[in-house]
Amino acid sequence: MDPLGFALENFDAIGRWRLTELGRPIDASGSMPGETSFQGPTGLRDLLLRHRERFVGTVTEKLLAYALGRGIQYYDRPAVREAVRAAAAEDYRWSAAILAIAKSAPFQMRRSADRKPPTI
């Protein structure tokens, strides 16, 4: 099951807030392994704020994978760590992490599968 998703159960499929589903109260609580439980979106936010570096690291990995068009490899880890450090230096601003990804060696040196080599 997705513990983080439970915190967002009060939102329906189009983003409206609801307190019940099919006449039953919605349980928007969850817990993470080794963590205390949380209740709803504010509880999730507080949990993520307690672990900013881990959260930003995970999001950075996902963003870099998207930017590269492939999964993250062991040799991409330094770029992820650098992007997290850059974000931390600017109070975990998204723009700092995104800029660090754009400046990273894996992103700068990526190869497109559909790009053809130049003909001579």
VEXNU-72835 format. One record per residue: residue number from 0; residue in three letters; chain; z, y, x of N, C-alpha, C, O in turn. Coordinates in nm, 4 decimals, padded with zeros to 6 digits. Example, Ala and Ser with C-alpha at 12.3 -4.5 7.8 and 13.67 -1.06 7.14 Angstrom:
NODE   resi   resn   chain        n.z        n.y        n.x       ca.z       ca.y       ca.x        c.z        c.y        c.x        o.z        o.y        o.x
NODE      0    ALA       A    00.7800   -00.5690    01.3190    00.7800   -00.4500    01.2300    00.7800   -00.3300    01.3200    00.8465   -00.3319    01.4236
NODE      1    SER       A    00.7080   -00.2250    01.2850    00.7140   -00.1060    01.3670    00.7870    00.0030    01.2900    00.8039    00.1138    01.3409
***
This chain:
NODE   resi   resn   chain        n.z        n.y        n.x       ca.z       ca.y       ca.x        c.z        c.y        c.x        o.z        o.y        o.x
NODE      0    MET       A    00.0000   -00.1181    00.0847    00.0000    00.0000    00.0000    00.0000    00.1243    00.0891    00.0329    00.1170    00.2075
NODE      1    ASP       A   -00.0363    00.2350    00.0322   -00.0456    00.3608    00.1042    00.0746    00.4484    00.0710    00.0736    00.5167   -00.0314
NODE      2    PRO       A    00.1796    00.4483    00.1562    00.2993    00.5275    00.1249    00.2699    00.6768    00.1102    00.3305    00.7437    00.0265
NODE      3    LEU       A    00.1774    00.7293    00.1907    00.1452    00.8715    00.1802    00.0795    00.9029    00.0467    00.1029    01.0090   -00.0113
NODE      4    GLY       A   -00.0019    00.8117   -00.0014   -00.0701    00.8317   -00.1288    00.0257    00.8377   -00.2466   -00.0016    00.9056   -00.3455
NODE      5    PHE       A    00.1382    00.7670   -00.2366    00.2348    00.7694   -00.3460    00.2864    00.9111   -00.3711    00.3165    00.9470   -00.4849
NODE      6    ALA       A    00.2965    00.9909   -00.2660    00.3471    01.1279   -00.2801    00.2548    01.2131   -00.3654    00.2971    01.3156   -00.4189
NODE      7    LEU       A    00.1303    01.1726   -00.3785    00.0312    01.2520   -00.4512   -00.0016    01.1937   -00.5884   -00.0987    01.2353   -00.6516
NODE      8    GLU       A    00.0779    01.0985   -00.6347    00.0519    01.0317   -00.7618    00.0547    01.1263   -00.8819   -00.0071    01.0975   -00.9844
NODE      9    ASN       A    00.1252    01.2380   -00.8703    00.1314    01.3301   -00.9837   -00.0027    01.3979   -01.0119   -00.0215    01.4542   -01.1198
NODE     10    PHE       A   -00.0945    01.3934   -00.9185   -00.2264    01.4524   -00.9391   -00.3184    01.3486   -01.0013   -00.3232    01.2341   -00.9564
NODE     11    ASP       A   -00.3913    01.3888   -01.1048   -00.4864    01.2958   -01.1661   -00.6183    01.2994   -01.0889   -00.6267    01.3614   -00.9829
NODE     12    ALA       A   -00.7202    01.2335   -01.1414   -00.8479    01.2194   -01.0708   -00.9187    01.3519   -01.0458   -01.0006    01.3613   -00.9543
NODE     13    ILE       A   -00.8890    01.4549   -01.1255   -00.9543    01.5845   -01.1037   -00.8562    01.6909   -01.0553   -00.8866    01.8101   -01.0586
NODE     14    GLY       A   -00.7378    01.6471   -01.0101   -00.6442    01.7379   -00.9473   -00.5441    01.8056   -01.0383   -00.4704    01.8936   -00.9938
NODE     15    ARG       A   -00.5394    01.7667   -01.1646   -00.4410    01.8255   -01.2557   -00.3053    01.7599   -01.2325   -00.2967    01.6406   -01.2037
NODE     16    TRP       A   -00.2002    01.8394   -01.2454   -00.0636    01.7890   -01.2304   -00.0217    01.7181   -01.3579   -00.0473    01.7670   -01.4680
NODE     17    ARG       A    00.0422    01.6037   -01.3437    00.0897    01.5288   -01.4592    00.2258    01.4680   -01.4264    00.2566    01.4412   -01.3103
NODE     18    LEU       A    00.3051    01.4470   -01.5282    00.4375    01.3876   -01.5106    00.4438    01.2441   -01.5607    00.5330    01.1682   -01.5229
NODE     19    THR       A    00.3483    01.2072   -01.6465    00.3459    01.0717   -01.7015    00.2053    01.0144   -01.6940    00.1064    01.0873   -01.6855
NODE     20    GLU       A    00.1992    00.8828   -01.6975    00.0719    00.8132   -01.7075    00.0927    00.6987   -01.8058    00.1805    00.6141   -01.7886
NODE     21    LEU       A    00.0095    00.6987   -01.9088    00.0203    00.5993   -02.0152    00.1612    00.5964   -02.0750    00.2138    00.4906   -02.1097
NODE     22    GLY       A    00.2211    00.7162   -02.0860    00.3518    00.7287   -02.1475    00.4698    00.6963   -02.0574    00.5846    00.7070   -02.1005
NODE     23    ARG       A    00.4445    00.6574   -01.9352    00.5518    00.6245   -01.8413    00.5642    00.7335   -01.7358    00.4636    00.7911   -01.6944
NODE     24    PRO       A    00.6874    00.7628   -01.6915    00.7041    00.8633   -01.5859    00.6404    00.8151   -01.4548    00.6437    00.6965   -01.4221
NODE     25    ILE       A    00.5838    00.9082   -01.3825    00.5184    00.8760   -01.2559    00.6223    00.8740   -01.1451    00.7044    00.9650   -01.1334
NODE     26    ASP       A    00.6177    00.7692   -01.0642    00.7056    00.7568   -00.9476    00.6263    00.8020   -00.8255    00.5396    00.7295   -00.7766
NODE     27    ALA       A    00.6560    00.9207   -00.7770    00.5837    00.9774   -00.6626    00.6665    00.9671   -00.5353    00.6575    01.0531   -00.4476
NODE     28    SER       A    00.7470    00.8623   -00.5254    00.8301    00.8452   -00.4060    00.7661    00.7427   -00.3141    00.6844    00.6610   -00.3566
NODE     29    GLY       A    00.8039    00.7486   -00.1901    00.7541    00.6537   -00.0916    00.8431    00.6561    00.0305    00.9371    00.7352    00.0380
NODE     30    SER       A    00.8143    00.5711    00.1247    00.8882    00.5721    00.2511    00.7961    00.5213    00.3609    00.7061    00.4407    00.3372
NODE     31    MET       A    00.8205    00.5695    00.4787    00.7442    00.5287    00.5953    00.8293    00.4318    00.6763    00.9521    00.4397    00.6722
NODE     32    PRO       A    00.7666    00.3409    00.7493    00.8448    00.2497    00.8326    00.9344    00.3271    00.9289    00.8875    00.4143    01.0021
NODE     33    GLY       A    01.0609    00.2954    00.9284    01.1560    00.3607    01.0175    01.1953    00.5010    00.9754    01.2679    00.5685    01.0484
NODE     34    GLU       A    01.1501    00.5462    00.8615    01.1797    00.6816    00.8143    01.2604    00.6758    00.6861    01.2698    00.5719    00.6207
NODE     35    THR       A    01.3174    00.7878    00.6523    01.3823    00.7978    00.5227    01.2748    00.8102    00.4157    01.1585    00.8380    00.4450
NODE     36    SER       A    01.3151    00.7894    00.2938    01.2185    00.7986    00.1852    01.1868    00.9446    00.1555    01.2596    01.0349    00.1968
NODE     37    PHE       A    01.0778    00.9665    00.0836    01.0388    01.1015    00.0444    00.9984    01.0992   -00.1013    00.9669    00.9942   -00.1574
NODE     38    GLN       A    00.9999    01.2167   -00.1614    00.9683    01.2300   -00.3035    00.8628    01.3380   -00.3225    00.8883    01.4547   -00.2928
NODE     39    GLY       A    00.7459    01.3016   -00.3709    00.6432    01.3970   -00.4080    00.5790    01.4693   -00.2907    00.6090    01.4411   -00.1747
NODE     40    PRO       A    00.4905    01.5627   -00.3223    00.4173    01.6356   -00.2181    00.5070    01.7161   -00.1245    00.4794    01.7240   -00.0048
NODE     41    THR       A    00.6132    01.7754   -00.1766    00.7002    01.8538   -00.0876    00.7759    01.7638    00.0085    00.7982    01.8005    00.1239
NODE     42    GLY       A    00.8153    01.6468   -00.0380    00.8810    01.5516    00.0513    00.7869    01.5027    00.1597    00.8269    01.4865    00.2750
NODE     43    LEU       A    00.6611    01.4792    00.1225    00.5605    01.4388    00.2204    00.5383    01.5497    00.3224    00.5308    01.5235    00.4424
NODE     44    ARG       A    00.5277    01.6726    00.2753    00.5088    01.7856    00.3665    00.6245    01.7940    00.4665    00.6021    01.8127    00.5861
NODE     45    ASP       A    00.7468    01.7803    00.4182    00.8628    01.7871    00.5072    00.8597    01.6747    00.6105    00.8938    01.6961    00.7269
NODE     46    LEU       A    00.8188    01.5549    00.5682    00.8087    01.4420    00.6603    00.7048    01.4704    00.7681    00.7301    01.4465    00.8861
NODE     47    LEU       A    00.5885    01.5210    00.7290    00.4830    01.5499    00.8256    00.5225    01.6636    00.9200    00.4855    01.6624    01.0374
NODE     48    LEU       A    00.5961    01.7602    00.8700    00.6404    01.8704    00.9558    00.7416    01.8237    01.0603    00.7503    01.8817    01.1686
NODE     49    ARG       A    00.8175    01.7198    01.0284    00.9129    01.6650    01.1261    00.8396    01.5913    01.2385    00.8952    01.5717    01.3466
NODE     50    HIS       A    00.7160    01.5508    01.2133    00.6377    01.4752    01.3115    00.5019    01.5402    01.3331    00.3983    01.4742    01.3252
NODE     51    ARG       A    00.5035    01.6694    01.3602    00.3786    01.7453    01.3737    00.2841    01.6860    01.4770    00.1649    01.6705    01.4506
NODE     52    GLU       A    00.3368    01.6526    01.5950    00.2497    01.6066    01.7024    00.1799    01.4754    01.6646    00.0610    01.4594    01.6919
NODE     53    ARG       A    00.2506    01.3833    01.6034    00.1889    01.2573    01.5615    00.0852    01.2815    01.4525   -00.0228    01.2225    01.4546
NODE     54    PHE       A    00.1182    01.3681    01.3578    00.0252    01.3980    01.2493   -00.1021    01.4631    01.3024   -00.2128    01.4217    01.2679
NODE     55    VAL       A   -00.0860    01.5649    01.3862   -00.2024    01.6344    01.4422   -00.2818    01.5405    01.5321   -00.4045    01.5489    01.5365
NODE     56    GLY       A   -00.2142    01.4513    01.6038   -00.2843    01.3538    01.6868   -00.3728    01.2613    01.6046   -00.4864    01.2332    01.6427
NODE     57    THR       A   -00.3214    01.2147    01.4933   -00.3988    01.1259    01.4069   -00.5174    01.1998    01.3454   -00.6288    01.1474    01.3429
NODE     58    VAL       A   -00.4938    01.3207    01.2962   -00.6033    01.3980    01.2367   -00.7082    01.4313    01.3428   -00.8281    01.4280    01.3150
NODE     59    THR       A   -00.6637    01.4630    01.4631   -00.7565    01.4944    01.5719   -00.8429    01.3732    01.6063   -00.9631    01.3868    01.6287
NODE     60    GLU       A   -00.7821    01.2555    01.6105   -00.8605    01.1337    01.6351   -00.9688    01.1163    01.5289   -01.0835    01.0847    01.5604
NODE     61    LYS       A   -00.9311    01.1372    01.4033   -01.0280    01.1208    01.2943   -01.1386    01.2254    01.3034   -01.2557    01.1934    01.2827
NODE     62    LEU       A   -01.1029    01.3498    01.3341   -01.2039    01.4552    01.3474   -01.2983    01.4280    01.4633   -01.4192    01.4476    01.4510
NODE     63    LEU       A   -01.2435    01.3826    01.5767   -01.3281    01.3532    01.6921   -01.4205    01.2363    01.6613   -01.5382    01.2393    01.6970
NODE     64    ALA       A   -01.3687    01.1342    01.5957   -01.4539    01.0205    01.5584   -01.5681    01.0668    01.4685   -01.6822    01.0238    01.4852
NODE     65    TYR       A   -01.5374    01.1539    01.3738   -01.6423    01.2077    01.2854   -01.7432    01.2885    01.3660   -01.8641    01.2753    01.3468
NODE     66    ALA       A   -01.6924    01.3723    01.4565   -01.7808    01.4575    01.5365   -01.8706    01.3745    01.6276   -01.9850    01.4121    01.6532
NODE     67    LEU       A   -01.8193    01.2620    01.6767   -01.8969    01.1782    01.7673   -01.9878    01.0805    01.6936   -02.0849    01.0302    01.7501
NODE     68    GLY       A   -01.9563    01.0545    01.5692   -02.0337    00.9569    01.4936   -02.0045    00.8139    01.5355   -02.0870    00.7245    01.5168
NODE     69    ARG       A   -01.8872    00.7933    01.5918   -01.8450    00.6595    01.6358   -01.6924    00.6565    01.6417   -01.6259    00.7592    01.6285
NODE     70    GLY       A   -01.6403    00.5388    01.6613   -01.4956    00.5245    01.6741   -01.4458    00.5789    01.8072   -01.5226    00.5965    01.9017
NODE     71    ILE       A   -01.3156    00.6051    01.8125   -01.2531    00.6548    01.9351   -01.2329    00.5376    02.0310   -01.1901    00.4295    01.9905
NODE     72    GLN       A   -01.2642    00.5603    02.1579   -01.2467    00.4601    02.2626   -01.1344    00.5040    02.3557   -01.0883    00.6180    02.3489
NODE     73    TYR       A   -01.0907    00.4136    02.4424   -00.9816    00.4457    02.5350   -01.0141    00.5677    02.6206   -00.9245    00.6454    02.6536
NODE     74    TYR       A   -01.1397    00.5853    02.6564   -01.1775    00.6972    02.7413   -01.1849    00.8297    02.6657   -01.2055    00.9345    02.7270
NODE     75    ASP       A   -01.1683    00.8266    02.5336   -01.1625    00.9490    02.4542   -01.0195    01.0013    02.4409   -00.9985    01.1156    02.4002
NODE     76    ARG       A   -00.9218    00.9180    02.4749   -00.7807    00.9560    02.4550   -00.7419    01.0852    02.5269   -00.6690    01.1654    02.4685
NODE     77    PRO       A   -00.7868    01.1101    02.6516   -00.7516    01.2378    02.7147   -00.7988    01.3596    02.6346   -00.7295    01.4611    02.6288
NODE     78    ALA       A   -00.9155    01.3492    02.5735   -00.9661    01.4606    02.4924   -00.8795    01.4810    02.3687   -00.8546    01.5946    02.3283
NODE     79    VAL       A   -00.8338    01.3720    02.3088   -00.7447    01.3827    02.1926   -00.6140    01.4486    02.2342   -00.5662    01.5405    02.1677
NODE     80    ARG       A   -00.5559    01.4011    02.3452   -00.4295    01.4604    02.3923   -00.4457    01.6090    02.4238   -00.3578    01.6895    02.3930
NODE     81    GLU       A   -00.5572    01.6446    02.4844   -00.5821    01.7865    02.5164   -00.5950    01.8696    02.3893   -00.5444    01.9818    02.3841
NODE     82    ALA       A   -00.6606    01.8177    02.2883   -00.6745    01.8907    02.1615   -00.5388    01.9072    02.0943   -00.5117    02.0122    02.0359
NODE     83    VAL       A   -00.4540    01.8066    02.1014   -00.3191    01.8169    02.0434   -00.2381    01.9204    02.1209   -00.1668    02.0006    02.0605
NODE     84    ARG       A   -00.2482    01.9197    02.2535   -00.1769    02.0206    02.3338   -00.2271    02.1615    02.3011   -00.1478    02.2551    02.2914
NODE     85    ALA       A   -00.3575    02.1760    02.2844   -00.4141    02.3076    02.2507   -00.3633    02.3541    02.1147   -00.3310    02.4716    02.0974
NODE     86    ALA       A   -00.3559    02.2634    02.0189   -00.3046    02.2985    01.8860   -00.1566    02.3338    01.8943   -00.1122    02.4301    01.8317
NODE     87    ALA       A   -00.0796    02.2564    01.9711    00.0648    02.2827    01.9849    00.0893    02.4199    02.0469    00.1829    02.4900    02.0082
NODE     88    ALA       A    00.0061    02.4580    02.1422    00.0220    02.5884    02.2079   -00.0015    02.7042    02.1116    00.0428    02.8163    02.1369
NODE     89    GLU       A   -00.0711    02.6774    02.0015   -00.0984    02.7814    01.9024   -00.0337    02.7475    01.7684   -00.0913    02.7712    01.6622
NODE     90    ASP       A    00.0868    02.6918    01.7754    00.1660    02.6577    01.6562    00.0897    02.5643    01.5626    00.0947    02.5795    01.4405
NODE     91    TYR       A    00.0198    02.4684    01.6206   -00.0533    02.3645    01.5475   -00.1580    02.4207    01.4508   -00.1730    02.3722    01.3387
NODE     92    ARG       A   -00.2280    02.5210    01.4950   -00.3370    02.5766    01.4140   -00.4563    02.4825    01.4213   -00.4905    02.4315    01.5280
NODE     93    TRP       A   -00.5195    02.4600    01.3056   -00.6366    02.3726    01.2987   -00.7485    02.4249    01.3860   -00.8187    02.3476    01.4511
NODE     94    SER       A   -00.7652    02.5568    01.3877   -00.8746    02.6147    01.4661   -00.8616    02.5799    01.6134   -00.9631    02.5606    01.6803
NODE     95    ALA       A   -00.7408    02.5713    01.6658   -00.7215    02.5371    01.8070   -00.7623    02.3928    01.8334   -00.8263    02.3641    01.9345
NODE     96    ALA       A   -00.7264    02.3024    01.7442   -00.7641    02.1611    01.7614   -00.9152    02.1440    01.7496   -00.9757    02.0714    01.8285
NODE     97    ILE       A   -00.9758    02.2098    01.6527   -01.1201    02.1976    01.6323   -01.1969    02.2562    01.7511   -01.2959    02.1982    01.7957
NODE     98    LEU       A   -01.1521    02.3695    01.8015   -01.2171    02.4293    01.9181   -01.2039    02.3380    02.0397   -01.2990    02.3226    02.1162
NODE     99    ALA       A   -01.0871    02.2777    02.0578   -01.0678    02.1852    02.1701   -01.1590    02.0631    02.1572   -01.2097    02.0133    02.2578
NODE    100    ILE       A   -01.1804    02.0147    02.0354   -01.2726    01.9029    02.0147   -01.4144    01.9451    02.0518   -01.4861    01.8709    02.1190
NODE    101    ALA       A   -01.4545    02.0631    02.0083   -01.5898    02.1119    02.0378   -01.6114    02.1318    02.1876   -01.7233    02.1170    02.2369
NODE    102    LYS       A   -01.5046    02.1654    02.2598   -01.5150    02.1865    02.4045   -01.4942    02.0584    02.4848   -01.5131    02.0582    02.6064
NODE    103    SER       A   -01.4558    01.9504    02.4189   -01.4214    01.8263    02.4899   -01.5439    01.7598    02.5512   -01.6557    01.7755    02.5021
NODE    104    ALA       A   -01.5216    01.6858    02.6584   -01.6296    01.6124    02.7244   -01.6951    01.5105    02.6310   -01.8179    01.5021    02.6284
NODE    105    PRO       A   -01.6180    01.4327    02.5542   -01.6857    01.3373    02.4658   -01.7809    01.4048    02.3673   -01.8891    01.3528    02.3401
NODE    106    PHE       A   -01.7415    01.5196    02.3143   -01.8275    01.5882    02.2187   -01.9463    01.6525    02.2894   -02.0594    01.6437    02.2417
NODE    107    GLN       A   -01.9212    01.7164    02.4020   -02.0276    01.7836    02.4758   -02.1301    01.6846    02.5319   -02.2476    01.7186    02.5460
NODE    108    MET       A   -02.0866    01.5632    02.5636   -02.1733    01.4646    02.6267   -02.2243    01.3582    02.5290   -02.2855    01.2601    02.5713
NODE    109    ARG       A   -02.2000    01.3765    02.3998   -02.2411    01.2748    02.3023   -02.3920    01.2623    02.3008   -02.4654    01.3552    02.3345
NODE    110    ARG       A   -02.4353    01.1451    02.2610   -02.5782    01.1178    02.2508   -02.6080    01.0819    02.1075   -02.5333    01.0077    02.0439
NODE    111    SER       A   -02.7141    01.1333    02.0585   -02.7560    01.1036    01.9230   -02.8453    00.9799    01.9241   -02.9373    00.9692    02.0053
NODE    112    ALA       A   -02.8174    00.8870    01.8334   -02.8958    00.7632    01.8271   -03.0409    00.7909    01.7861   -03.1321    00.7168    01.8227
NODE    113    ASP       A   -03.0602    00.8977    01.7104   -03.1958    00.9249    01.6630   -03.2715    01.0205    01.7561   -03.3884    01.0506    01.7318
NODE    114    ARG       A   -03.2070    01.0675    01.8605   -03.2747    01.1556    01.9545   -03.3622    01.0730    02.0476   -03.3149    00.9762    02.1072
NODE    115    LYS       A   -03.4870    01.1093    02.0605   -03.5788    01.0350    02.1466   -03.5787    01.0974    02.2856   -03.5678    01.2192    02.2992
NODE    116    PRO       A   -03.5908    01.0144    02.3883   -03.5981    01.0701    02.5231   -03.7257    01.1521    02.5386   -03.8263    01.1233    02.4738
NODE    117    PRO       A   -03.7220    01.2529    02.6230   -03.8422    01.3348    02.6432   -03.9546    01.2509    02.7022   -03.9324    01.1631    02.7856
NODE    118    THR       A   -04.0739    01.2799    02.6573   -04.1908    01.2109    02.7130   -04.2453    01.2918    02.8302   -04.2382    01.4147    02.8324
NODE    119    ILE       A   -04.2981    01.2212    02.9244   -04.3513    01.2881    03.0445   -04.5014    01.2909    03.0400   -04.5650    01.3429    03.1317
***
